[in-house]
Each structure stands twice: as C-alpha cells, then as structure tokens.
Amino acid sequence: MIKARSVAGMPSARQALLEQLRYIYHSRRWKVVVAYDEHTPGSELRVMEGDVDEVYTGSLDSADSYIERRAVELCKKSGGPRVKVATDDRTIQVVSLASGAEMMSTSSLIREIYLARRELLFQRDNSDWRTKKAFDDAQEYFID
C-alpha cells in the first residue's frame, strides 16, 4: 500500500505514479493499492484503475489511518508477512510492523520499480537483463 498526496491539478502526477506501479504488478504479481488523502464528503471511494487500486479517503479519514487499518486487516486475513507497506512515515511503519506486515521505504520501492521495469523490458526483448550492458540500456528507459 502506498500513500500519495491528492492535490487539485495533480491527475497527471497520479497517472505517472500508477504507470510506474504497474511494473510492480506485471513483474512481481503484487497487488498494489495507492491511498490518497482526498477530503470529499461521504465515505471512502475506491476506484479500480487497471492493475492498481486507488483509494480516495473521505473527509473523516486519512490515507495514513486507511493504510494502518488495511495493513492490520490484510495481515490477519493472510496470516503473516505477505503484506508489504511502502512508506517513510514512522507511525505507519510501527503499526504495520506490529500487525505483521513487511516494510519497504519509498527509496526501496523506487528501486523495486526500476528492477521490475528492467526485467520486463528485457523479457520483451529476449535479452539477459542481468548484464552490465542491459543494466545501462534500461536506465535510459526509466522515467526520473
């Protein structure tokens, strides 16, 4: 689960994030959920966006509290560390770890996206993605 800030005029940034996270889904087959602080009246609205779930919290909730609750629910359901939470927020890390989730820093998530994208790129081209040349070639395709 990932927390992203929802700001007016940011749909292109959200879309870019979702595109990057799709590499994780296609390479690792991880279910990806992104939580946004969206202060709209009413309850939580969940929008399915292809392979990535987007969750917009309502006016009485926050992305932080949603992630904490959801991590606890998913860990109870899966029975252990099959849940990964990507955040640099210390409170969310503590709650998620206590519930049995694995933690991933945002820099680790960025690295994981990079590796997933590189693997998919070279699977498509039928080349060995582990070579130095393949590594260098993949860097130019990664969006900064």
N, C-alpha and C positions, 0 to 999 in steps of 0.2 A: 504494500500500500504506500502511496506517495501523497504528500500534501503539496498542493500548488496554490498559489495565491490567485484569486479571480479578481481582476480589475477591469473596469469598463475599457473597451478598446483593446483588449488583450486576446481576442479569439485566435489571431494568427500565432501568438506565442503558445497558447494552449494546444493548437493544432500541431505545431512543431514538436512540442513535448510528446504528444500522443504518437506522432510518427516515429520518433526515436524509441519510445517504449514498445512499439510493435515489433521491433527487432528482438527484444527480450522474449516476447511471446513466441515468435516464429522459430527462434533458435533454441530457447530453453524450455518452451512449452509451459512457462509460468503464467498463471492467471494474474493479470495486472489490474489494480484498482487505483485510480487517482482521486483524491479528495480535495475539493475546493471550498474555501470559505466564500459562500455566496449568501448574502443576507437578504433573502427574499421571504415574503410572508408565507406561512404554511409549513408543511412538513418537508422532510428530505425528499429530494427529487433525484432519481437515478436515471441516467441516460446511457444507453449502450452505444458505444462507438466502436464498432467492429470487434477487434480482439481485445480492446481495453475498455474497462468500465470507468465511467466518470460519475462521481458522486458530488452533487452540489448540496451543501448543508443549508438548512433553513435559518431563519432569523434567531431561533432559540438554541442553536447548536453551532459547533465549530468543527473545522476539519480535524483539529487536534483531538477533541473528545470522540469524534467518529472513529478515528484511527485506533485510539486506545480501546474503545468498546469492541470494534470489529476484530482487532487482534486477539482479544480475550475470547470472543465467540468462535473464531476460526480455530484457535489452538485447542479449545475444548472439543470442537467437532472433529478435528483431525487427529487429536491425541498427541500432539507434540510439535516438534520444530519444522513442520512443513510450511510454516508461515514465515515470510521474511518481511520486515518493515524497514523501508529506506527513509531515514530522517537523520537530521543532525540535532533535533530537539531533544534535550536531555530527559525531560519529563516523559515524553512518548517512549524513549528508549527504555527507561526504567520500568514503566508499566508493561511494555511489550515483552521485555526480557522476563519479567516476573510471571507473565502468562505463558511463557514457553516458546515465544517466537524467536527467530534469529534476527539479528540486527545487521543492517547494511548502511554505511554512511552514504551521503549523497555522492561523494567522490568515488566510492566503490561502485555505486550504481552507474555513474557515468562511465567508468572503466568497463563494467559488465555490458553496457550498451555498445560500447566500442568493440569489444571482443565478439559479441553476438553479431553485430553488423559485419565485421570482418569475416567471420565464419560463413555467414550466409552469402556474402559476396563471392567468396572463393568456392563455395559449394556450387554456386550458379555457374562459375567459370571452370569447374572441374580442375582446380589447381590446389596445391597444398598451401593452406593458409598459415602454416606454422613457419614457413621460410622467411628469412630476412627480407627478401625482395617483396614477398607477398605482404609482409607487415608494412613495409614502406609504401607500397602501392595502395593499401587500404587506408592509410592515413589521409590521402588526398580526397577520399570519398566521404570522410566523416565530417558532419556539419559541426562547426565550432559553436 
